[in-house]
Amino acid sequence: MSRRIVFPLAALLLTPACKQQQIATATPVDELPPLIIPTELRVDAGSMGSGGGDTRIASNDVHDGGGSGGSDWRSTGDEPTKRNSGGGGSKASAGAMVSASPQPTAYALIVGIEKYRDVTPAGGARTDAEKFAELARVTLGVPEDNIKVLLDDRASRTDIAKQMRWLQANVPSGGRVYFYFSGHGAPEPTSGVSYIVPFDGDPQYLKDTAIPMTEVLGDLEKTKAKDVLALADSCFSGAGGRSVLAPGTRPLVRVEDVKPQTRVAMLSASSGAEISGPAADGSGGLFSKYLIEAIGSGQGDINGDGQISLKELAEWIGPRVKREAKKANREQTPHLTLGKKLSAADEFIISWGYSR
């Protein structure tokens, strides 16, 4: 009998590190308390069967894969295949970064801004971006020439715009784009529009100095890529940490939903009304910690068939982020949105070629 996986349904936004509350110690997954989801919030996983949906990820089960841990996983070089029930298989130990099949037509634009010119630092954001860049090279197999990394003062509004034009000029038809952002987000106080804040951004003049998230996704949509995966570890609630507001402005309760583009999938750290935060060890964002671990170690391959789908990635990250955030007395639930022209989340294969 197949398992029935359920999700609470909500609008998707991108968000992760709002409130910089440190957790004293990390809690092993097997010691985390069970996650209780009210019946009225449950919907059947079939709602993710077609593109264009917004989903709030919060599974009851934490999947760690079958078999014994600690084995090294290496690429078989095979193309991604249809999902199957698959048996379990041993995965690399947590923290290890392994090689999966190379993706020669994939491109990556990675932005990490910790030190800002005019606003408070976004703790750990640069480290997050550097780790994701390593993941892109080692595990995702994106060619070095196809990766652009913008850090701190090299991630101004102009710098980001130039690299968006670079993607539009260079990504081949049928290719793929990975976009990763770690840093401050901000809501426009009157409209609730979400912005990413570049190095030279000023929350008092968002329209002139920052970039609306809808514009970011629209620029990614203009590439020739077959599909785009946007990942955001920032905060848009205006509650602090990796979210900033103009002086004297009260944090918003309602942040406008970010509408998905047709060929863009977006996985973000939390909803617009939630506070996102750091990992327990303070090394970076909680969302980024589990994102990199899931793909980089192969642990996100829940059914052991040698590949990680977007659905598996979201299911693996969601409960871990939510439960660890509760230890810091906050709510944080990653969100997934699929563009209308994309296949179902379980058919969007992020990485493949993992083998024992």
Sequence and secondary structure as in RCSB ss.txt:
>XXXX:A:sequence
MSRRIVFPLAALLLTPACKQQQIATATPVDELPPLIIPTELRVDAGSMGSGGGDTRIASNDVHDGGGSGGSDWRS
TGDEPTKRNSGGGGSKASAGAMVSASPQPTAYALIVGIEKYRDVTPAGGARTDAEKFAELARVTLGVPEDNIKVL
LDDRASRTDIAKQMRWLQANVPSGGRVYFYFSGHGAPEPTSGVSYIVPFDGDPQYLKDTAIPMTEVLGDLEKTKA
KDVLALADSCFSGAGGRSVLAPGTRPLVRVEDVKPQTRVAMLSASSGAEISGPAADGSGGLFSKYLIEAIGSGQG
DINGDGQISLKELAEWIGPRVKREAKKANREQTPHLTLGKKLSAADEFIISWGYSR
>XXXX:A:secstr
     EEE          S    SS   GGGS      GGGEEEGGGGSSSS EEE   S     SS S    EE
                  TT        TTEEEEEEE  S SSS   TTHHHHHHHHHHHHHHTS   GGGEEEE
EGGG  HHHHHHHHHHHHHH  TT EEEEEEES EEE TTT  EEE  TT  GGGHHHHSEEHHHHHHHHHTS  
SEEEEEEE   SSSSTTB   TT    S        TTEEEEESS TTS   B TTSSSBHHHHHHHHHHHSSTT
 TT SSEEEHHHHHHHHHHHHHHHHHHTT     EEE  TTS  GGG EEEE EE 
